[in-house]
Every structure is written in structure tokens, then in C-alpha cells.
Amino acid sequence: MKKFIVACSALLVGFVAVAQNDCYWQQHVDYRMEVDMDVKTFRYTGTQELVYTNNSLDVLDKVFYHLYFNAFQPGSEMDVRLKTIEDPDKRMVTNKGTKEEPEFESRIGKLKPDEIGYLDVKSLAQDGKPVVYDAEGTIVEVKLASPLKPGTSTKLVMEFEGQVPLQIRRSGRNSAEGVALSMTQWYPKLAEYDAEGWHADPYIGREFHGVWGNFDVKISIDKDYIIGGTGNLQNGDEIGYGYEKPGTKVKRKGKKLTWHFIAPDVHDFAWAADPEYIHDTLETPGGVTLHFLYKDKAEIKENWKNLQPKTAALLDFYNKNIGPYPWKQYSVIQGGDGGMEYAMCTLITGERSFGSLVGVTAHEMAHAWFQHLLATNESKHPWMDEGFTSFISDLAENEIMERNKQNPFENAYRSYFMLAMSGKEQPQTTHGDRYAMNMAYSYAAYSKGEVFLAQLGYIIGQDKLMETLRKYYEDFKFKHPTPNDFKRVAEKVSGFQLDWYLTDWTMTTNTIDYGIKAVKESGDSTKVTLERIGLMPMPIDVLVVYNDDTYETFYAPLRMMHGEKANPYPNLERTVLPSWAWAYPTYEFSIGRPKSDIKAIVIDPSELMADVDKSNNAISFE
């Protein structure tokens, strides 16, 4: 084993012993792309030079590419799924029926040949040699001319062409708010290969996974169009539109301009373009330039101007509570069909109330950390990205918008309870595309994922939770962490054993349900019997309120945690009880005062434990 690790270390300098494996490796890709866009036909041609480095221990005889735009064609997997799922995404269908009896029709199925999206590979060569490739739907399988050995690189040169679909989902042309081009998932994108193998998932409607690398992208487009997106613009003095240095005189020649962007250490590249964009910038104290691109409409200008200092405050909040944002710019761009995160930018719809505008920006910007810096496999573990993002953005909004909610996660808990009681819940280990309903996916990924973190604060303590997030970022930025990686960080920070928590919460649909079964007087003391009704174990906090309006807490650690958290109520006296082993359905403890002195007994006064039935969590003697 030692020889293996040494050999691996020599091959993969800088990537050793980071995750929970003896040897951790990660693939790398560098893109050089030149694209020419015709804004009249919405068709584009491109060349792509891709240098792929195999840091794995495997010899690769094939690679896969994603061709996402092919999803926007009648008969595609995305189209068929819209027609067969019980609750299709309302943005992607039209209702031919009534509100009471809806009859949904896929918008993709109605697209005409000049309205569909497509990406076609016209030629592909490896190190100058033509290769055999086969495109099926949104995936291309490429048989390499020469196998790629561990520790070596190869250059893949491709010519491609595409057509931008009518705006259906995230990507497309002529959005409902009039944005000309939302160019997301628009280029042939190399699929990720890791210790689990290839992740060549078809595009059916969910999220994405990609290989980190560097992008050098040149986009030629009508000179009246303004672009915002991923990367740092290299020729702002030539382009203008607010990207030039102050005082620079911009002279545009010809009918088209070529925008040149460079983006280091990202796993995606997105952009949007419109001839009516207003472009504002805001320099932050930390050196990150914020860009805002939005339509020149009087009814939205005030909100977009007011959004700018709030975005700077959000950046500062995330820097402090997760870790420093590493890139030079971040752009908030009007486009798409709701809100979606991309490298160094987000596309959001802009015709919103101010509160909604801040809310969607807070959420999508937080993805810069959890999806574009940490970048879990969002297809397999969507809750790690969406849930963690929802958690931190709710915290941020609560502070920045001065909402002062005692529990900023209350909406997530409410949605999780609806899911748990619906009979439609599937384990969070379900692949994002394999949920039976969109509702089940959304509540599992966003709400139950958010509760996973909020409830972890109840288990290990709020200070340890926030320390865990910062340590998680520091240890796993740019490394595609797994659920187990996060769990191990939390264990190391807290000193607790937490495998039970990850297992029950994410791999099952077990629920938490504890109750007060009996309260009996026993001489000068009071005996309390608690019961575990649900299958999922938890440590238990109990608050006792006395008739003289004093308070006391009791804490029953969970035996399989092998530890106890600090007192979450330091101003109250706390008694740490013997641990409660999960197999015992009931648990007894004594209060050192008679029952006549007690006004009320409450399980979990914080309400951060996701108990599905709180009707038996409190008892009053008034």
C-alpha cells in the first residue's frame, strides 16, 4: 500500500490524501473556443481546442461530451419526460385544460425546425488524427485514436455548429422578458470522469457536473449587442459598453465585435447578450468587481440600482461565513427563466419586486461557493448544493434585509414536513432525474437539504456548524466533495460520530418523532418519560418552565454520537443526562422539584429538530 501511495503522489502532485481515499485525483481540461453568432438566424459556428489531462490511474480509450442544446427538440428525453411526469415544470409546458383540470402540453414538442436547439459536431480529431464518434441525444461518445495513459494529456480539436432554441428552460433566445440570448450549456462540454467512472448523464431537466479547467473564449457578435457572463474580459477598451477603462475612446469598426474572455479554474462557461442591456459596475473593498446587466426598462431600473449594494453585502457575508471568493468578477445578468447559477455569474429574471430580486440573487450567488467552488456532483447529490445554498442564503437575507427572524429556516422546515407526510418522499440518494415528481425532487433537494444543515446545528451546536462550513470550504474547494467528505469534516470539528445522521437523513425516508409520554410525581421530584415514535434517532433537549418563571434544561445525548454538545442556552442551568440508546423506545429522567412547581415541559424549544408531530412535544400544567 505504501508503494501505491508513493507512486500516486508522484503522479498527482497537489491532489493527494485530500478526500477519504488513500489517493485523490481529479481530471483537468483547458478550452480554447472561437464562436461566431448570427443574431438573425440564431445559429452559430465554433471551433474548440481542448487539452485534456488524465490524472486518474486508468487508461482511457474513450471520452464523452455533453450536447445540451439537443434536449430542445421534439421527441427528446426532456420532451418525453415533460409529457409523462405527473407534475411537469410549469415554465416548460402550456395548459390546454383548466386550472381545476389541467392538461399540460410540452412546449418543446411544438418547436419548429427553425425554433429548436441543436449542437452538431462537424469534425473531431485527437492530436491531428480523426476519431470515431457517435452522438445520441445530448451525449457524444468518442473512441480515442490513441488511448490516454495516466499522467498524460491529449488535444481534441472540434468544429461544431449550433442553433439557439426558443427560450424554454434556462437557455435560449427571446425570453419572456425580451432578453435576446441566454447562452448557457451552449457548447460541447467534456463529461466528468472520476473514481466512480464517467458521468455522461443525458440532459433531462436537472443539474450539471463538469471538469475544472481554464477557458479562453472569443465570441463574435453584432456590434450592437452587449455581453455579460463567465470570465474576465480581455479587450474592454476595444469593446466599450462600460467595460473600457475610464477616459478611453472606443472606436468600433465593422459590423461585428469579438469579445475575448478568459476564465481560470472554472467548470462551466455561460454568457448572455442583448442590444438593450444597461451595464453597471460596483467595485468591492475586497477587489471583486460586480457587474449588473439588465434591460433598459424604466419599471425595473430602480430595483436593479438598489440591488447593487445588497449584492456587495451578500458577497461580504459569504466570504466571512464560507470562505473567500477567488475570482476577480461576478455578474448578475437579466436572462433565463427564473434563476440559475453559472461560473462567475448568474442569469435571473429581472421583472420582480425588490425583495424577490434580492432573494433570487442571494440564492444564485451563494451557488458560487457550493456549486462552482466546491462543486459536488449535483446530479447525484442535489441536496448538497441546493440545500446548503438555501441554508446560507436564508441566513444572509435575514441579516442583510434586516428581517430578524428567530428561525430563518422555517419555510424549509414547513416544506420538508409536507414532503414527509405526503407519501411521495424518496431518499435524497435518488439521482436527480429519477424522482417520480418534481415536487418530491424540489422539497428533497432544497428544503430537506437546508434542514440537514439547520438541524445539524441543533445536533453539534451552532458555532460548530458554522465552523464546519468554513472548514469544509477550506478543505474541499475545487475538489468535488461527496456527502461522506462533509460528514467527516463535521465529525472532526465537533468530535461527534455522525454516520447515523447522514445515513438516516439522506439514505432513508425515516422520520423524527419524539414525545412526552408521561409526567408523574415521585415524592419531592417529578419523573418524566419520553418516547421515540419515529425510526430516526436524535439527541434531545428538554426545557422545563417553573411556576416562578425560572427555567432549566435537560439534555439526553444520543449514545451513538459518543459525545455531547455545548449548552445552547448558556444563561440557563443544564443537566446532562445519561445517553439514550436508540433501541430503547422510552427514556426516563427526574426533575428535582415536585410536579406542582412545574408550569410546562417542552421538547426542543429551538424547534430546529425536524419532529414531524409536535403535538406531543409539550405539556402544560396551568
N, C-alpha and C positions, 0 to 999 in steps of 0.2 A: 504493500500500500504506500509506503513512504516513497519508493521509486516512482510510482504512478503520480503522486502529488508533485514531486520534483519535476518530472517530465512535463506535467501540465503547467506548472508555474513557469517553466522556461518558455513554453509555447504562448501562454496567455498572460503576459506581464500586465499587472494592474487589475486583473479580474479574478484573483484567487481568493478562495475561502471567504467570500462575501455573503453568499446565501447559505442555506443549510446543507449544501453539498460539500464534499471534500474539495471539489474543483468547480468553480463557477466560470462560465464563459458566455460570451454574447457576440452575436454577429454584428457586422458593420457594413454600411453601404454609403457610397457617395454618388450623388446625382449631379449631372450637368444636363440641363434641358434648355432648348430654344423652341419657342412656340409662337406661331403666327395665327392671330384670331381675326376672322371675318365677322364684323358686328352686324352685317346684313343677313347673312345666311346662318349665323351662329355655329359655323363649322371652323375647325382649327386643325392645323397640321403641326407636327412636332418631331424633333429628334431628341433622343435620350442616350447619353453615355453614362453607364452605371458601372462603378467599380465595387465589386462585392468581395468582402474578406470573410473567409471561413475560419472563425475562431473556435469551431466545435472540434471534437475528437473524431468526427465522422468524415468519410469521403463522400462527397455529394455528386451524384450523377444526374441530378435534375434540380430545377428551381421552379417556383410558381410566382405568377404575377396576379394582382387583382385588376380587373377592368370594371370598376364600379358603375360607370355610366350605362353599361349593358343591362342593368336592372330596370331601366326606364323604357321597357319595350313590352308590347302586348305578349302575353304568354311567358314572361319571365317568372322566376321563382317569387320575386317580390309581388308581381301582379297576381299570381295564383294565390299567394298567402292572403292578400287583401280580400280575395273572393271567398276564402274558406274559413278564415278566423272569425270567431263569434263576435268580437268587438274590434273591427278594423280602426286604424288611426283615422280620425275624422278629417285630418288635413289631406288625406290621400284618396278620399272617396267622395262621391256625391250621393245624396239621399233621394232616391226616386219615390220613396214612400212618404209616410207622415212621421211626425215626431213620436206619436204613440206606437206606430207600427213601421219602423224604418225599413227601407230596402236599399242597401248600400251597393254602389257600383264603383268599381275601381277606376280612378282617373287615368291610370297607366293604360288600361285596356282600351281606352278611347283615343290614344295618341295616334296621330297620322304620321306617315313616314318622315315628313319634314319637322315633326314635333318630338320624336323620340330622342332618347340619348343613346349614343354608342361610342365605343372605343375599339378601333381596329388596329391590330398590329400589321404593318405593311412589310416589314423586313426585320430580321433579328440575327445578329452574329455574335459569336463568342471569340474574342481575341482574333478577329478577322475571319473566322470560319463560320459559314452559315450553320444554323442549328435547326432541328426539327421541333416545331411547337404545335400545340393543339388547344384551341380556345373552345371552352364550353361555358356558356352563360357568362358569369362575371369572373371566371378563373381561366388562366392560361397555364398549361403545363409545358415546360421547356426541357427537352432532353439535351444535356450539355454535350458539346462536341468533344470536350476533354474533361474528365472528372476533376472536381475541385478538391484538392487534398487539404488536410488540416494545416492551418497556418499560412495558407496561400491566398492570393487574390486573383480575380479574373475580371475582364472588361466585357460588358454586354452592351452592344450598340443597337439601338432600335429606332426605326421610323414608324410613326403612328399618326393616325388621324382620328378626330372625334367630332361629335355633334352634341351641343348643349341641349338638354331636353327642356321642354316647358317646365317651369318650376313645380315640382311635385313634393319632394322631401329633401330638405337641406340644400340640395344643389339645384341649379337650373337657371333659366332665363326668364325675365319678365315676371318677377314675383308679384304677389297681390298688392304690395306697396309700391310697385313700379321700379324696383331695382333691376337693372339690365342683366347683370351677370353675377351669379353666386357660384364661384368655381371651387367647389370642394369635392374631394375624391375624384378628380378630373383627369389624372394622368395614370399610366400603367405603373402600379406600385408593387414593389417586390414584397412577397409574403414573408412573414417571420418564421425562422427555424430556431428551435431551442431544444432543451433537454427532453421535451415531450414530443419533438418532431415538428413537422410542418403545420402551420396554422393557415391553411388555404381555405378559409370559410367563405362560402358564397355570400353575396350581399342580398339578404332577405329583408332587412329593415332595421337591424340593431346597430351595434357599435363596431369599433375598429381596433386593429392591433398592427404594429409596424416595427420596422428595423430602424434603430438610431443611425444617424449619419449626418452628412453635410450636404446642403442643397445650393447649387449655383443655377439660377433660373433667369432666363431672358424672355420677356413677353412682349411681342409686337402687337400693337392695337391702335385703332383710330386715335389720332392725337387729341380729340376732344374728351376722351374717357380718362377718368381718374381711378387709380388702383390703390387698394389697401390690402394688406394681408400678412403672410408669414415673411420673415426675413428683414434684413436691413437694406434699404435702397442704396445702391452704389452710385447712381448718376442723377441725384436730385437736382443739381444745378442745371442739367440739361432738360430735365422733365418739368420742373416747376410745380405748380399746383400746391404750394405750401411745403414742398419737400426741399426746396433750394435754400441755400444759406441766405440770411437777411442781406439785402442790398444787391443781390445777384440779378443781373438782367438775363432773362431766359429768352432764347431765340429758337423757336421750333421750326424745323424745316420738314417739308414733305407732308404726306397725308397720315403717316403713322409715326408713333414713337415706340422705342424699345426700352422697356423698364427692366433694369438689371437688379435682381435681389440675391443676396447671399444669406443663408440661414445655417448657423452651426449647431450641431448637437440637437437635432430635432428628428421626429419620426413621421412627419407629415408636412405638406405644403399646401396652403389654401390661399385664395385671393378673391376679391370681388371688384367689380368695375361698373361705373355709371358716369354719364356725362354731367349729371346734376349734383354730384357729391359736393358738400361743404367739407373742407378738411381743416380741423383744428388740432393743435398740439398743446401738450402740457408737459413741461419738464419737472420731474420729481426730485426731491432732495437727494435721493439715492442714485441718481444718474440714469434712471429709466425714462425714456420718452414715451408718453402716452399719445396715441393718435386716435382721433374720432372722425369717422367719415359717415355722413348721413345726408339724406335728400334735402334739397333746398325747398322746404315747405314751411310756411310761416307757422302752422299749427304745431309743429314739433320742435322748433328751434330752441325755445326757452327750456324745455325739458332736457334737450341734449347739451345745452350750455351748462345747466345746473348739474348734470350728471358728471361733469369732468372733475371737479374737486372731490366728489364722492368716490370716483374711481381711484383717485390718488390715495384716499383714505383706506380704501379696500386693499390696495397694494401694500400699504404700510402694515395693515392688520395681518395679512397673510405672511408677510415677511417675518413679523415678530412671532407669530403663533405656529408657523410651519417651518419656514426657513427662507433664505434669501432667493428672490427671483434672479436667475442668472443671465438673462438675455438683455439686450440694450433697448428693446422697444416692446410695447404691447398695444394692439389696435382693437378698438371697439367699432364695429362696422355694421351699418344697417344692411340687412340682406337675409337670405334664407327664409325659413318658415316658422321660426319660434326663437330658439336659442341653441347654438351648438358650438362647442369648443374646438379650436384648432391651434396648431403651434404658433405662439406669439400673437394670437388674435382670436376673436370670436365674431360670429355673424349672428345678429339678433334682429328681430322685427322692431321697428322704431316708433310706430304709431301707438304708443302706450301712455298710461298715466305715469307720472314721475315715480311713484312708488314701485310700480311694476318694472319700469325701466331700470331703476337701481337694483331691484331684486334679480332680474334676469342677468344683469351684468355681474352682480355679486356671485351668482352661481357659476356662470360660464367662466369667469375669471379664476375662480378657485380651481377649476379643472386644469389650469396651467400647472398647478402643483401635482394634483393627484392623477391626471391623465397624461400630461406632457412632460413632467419631470420624474414622476415615479412610474407611471405607465404600466399598471397591471394589465393583464390580458382581459380587456373589457368584455369580450365575447363570452369568456368562461367565468369571469368574476365581476359582473357589472356592479354588484353591490359595493365592492371595494372602491370604485371610482365614484359612482353616483351617490352612494350613501355617505362616504367620507366628505365629498364635496358639499352635499346638502347640510351636513353637520357644521362644517366650518363656515359656510356662507350664512347659515341661520345665526350663528354666533356673531359674525361680522355685522350683519344687518341690525341685529338687536342693539349693538353698540353704536354703529355709525348713524343709524336712523333714530337713535335715542328712543327705542321702543320700551326698554326697561322691563321686558317680560321676565318673570321669575323662572319660567321654563320655556326657552325659545324653541324647544323641540316638540312642543305639544301637538302641532299638526301632524308631525311624523308618527307620533305615538297613536294618534287617532286613526290614521290611515292603516297602520300596522294592525290595530285591533279589528278594523273592518276586514282586513285580509284574513286574519287568523280565524275569525268567526264565519267567513264566507263559504268555507268548504272548497274553495278554489285555490288554496295555497299550494305551492310546490317548493321544495327545498331550494335555498339560494345557490346550491351547487348545480342547478339546472342551467344548461347552456342558454344564453340569451335568446337564441332563435327557437328554442324548444319549449317555451312557455305556451300553455294552451290558450291563454288570454293575455291581451295587452295589459289589462288591469292587474293581473297577477304579477306580470313582469315589473310594471311600474312600482307597485307597492313593495315588492320584494327588493328591487334594486335601490330605489330612492328611500322609501320610508323605513323598511326593516333594516336597510343598510345604515341609515342615520341612527336608528335606535341602537344598533350594535355598538356604536361609539358612545352615545349618551349613556347607555346602560353600563358600559364598561367603566365609565366614571363613577357610577354607583358602586361597582364591584371593587375597584382598586383605589378610588379616590380621585377627585377632580384634578388635583395637582399632578398626580401620577399619569393621568390620562393625557394631559397637555404635554407633559414631559415625554410620554411615549410617542406622540405625534411628531415632536421635534427630532427625537432620536430616530424614528422611522425614516423621516426625510433625510437626515444626515447619513444614515447607513445605506439607504437604498435608492437615492436619486440616480436616475439614468440606469436602473438595473432591473426593471420589470419584476418587482417583488410578487410573491404569492401570498395567499392567506396565512400560511404557516409562518412566513417571514415576519408578518406583522404580529402574529401571536407571540413569537419568540422575543421580539423587541419588548412587547408589553410584559412578558414574564421577567425579562431581565431588569426592566425598570422598576416593576412592582415587587419582585421577589416571590410572586404567587405562581402556582401552577394553573394554567388556563386552557388546557386542551379540552376539558369538558365544555367550556364556554363556546369555543369555536365549533366543536362537534355538534352540540345540540342546537345552537342558534342557526348555523349555516347548512348543516347536512341533514337536518330533520325538520319536521314541522311541529315538534314538541312545543307545548306552551307552558308558560309560567302561571301557576295559580296557587297561592298560599292563602290561608285563612285563619282567623281566631276561632278555635273550636269550642273552647270553654274557659270560663274565668270563675274560680271558686275560692272562697275564703278558707284560709287554713291557719287558725289562731290569729297571731298578730301579723301574718303575712298573707299574700294572695298568690295562688297558683294559677298560672296561665298555660293553656295547652294550645299550641299552634299545629296546623296540619298542612301537609303538602298534598295538593289535589292534582296539579299538573305533573307531567313527567319531567320537565326541565328543572334541574336544581339551581338554587341561588342561596347566597348568604342573606341573612335577614336582619334589618334594623327595625327596632320597635320603640316607639315613643310612648311614654306614659305621662299623662297630664293629671295633676293632682287638684283637689278642690281648692287648695290655697294658691292656685295658679302658678305653681312651680312645675318644672319638667325634669324628666330623667329619661335616658335612653338605655336600651339593652341591645347587644349585638351578638348574634349567633353566627360565627364563621361557618362557612361550608367546609366540611372536613377535607374534601378532595382538593381544595385550594392550597392547603398546607401553609396558611398564613392569615393575618388579619390586617385590615386596612386601618389607617389612622382615623381618629374620631372626626367625622364630618361636621359635628356640632361642638366645637371646642369650648363653647360657653356653657355647655350642659354636661352634667355628670354622666359618665357612661360606664356601664358594667359589661365587660367582655365575658360572655357565657362559654361553656364547653362547646366544641364544634358539633354541628348537626350533620350526621352521615346521611347520604341521600336515601339509602334503602329503608330508613325508618320513616314511615308516613306521618308520625306525630312527634312533637317535641315539647317538653315541659320545662318551665323555669319559674322561679319565685320572685315576687316583688316584696321587698321588706317592709311593706306597710299594709294595713288592712284594706279590704275592698271598699269599705266606707269612705276611705280617704281618696279614692280614685274617681276622677271625672271621666276620663276616656283613655283608651288604648288604641294605638294606630300602628299598623304595619307599614313601613316605608313612607314616612311623611314627605320625602322628597318627590315621590311618585315617578322616580326615574327607573324603577323596576317595572318591566312591562307585564304586570299581572293582568291577565285577561278578564278577571272578575274581581273588581274591587269592592263588591257589595259586602264581602265578609272580611274586609281588611281593617275595619274599625268597629269599635263598640263603645257606646256612650252610656254612662250611668246617671246622667242628670234626669 
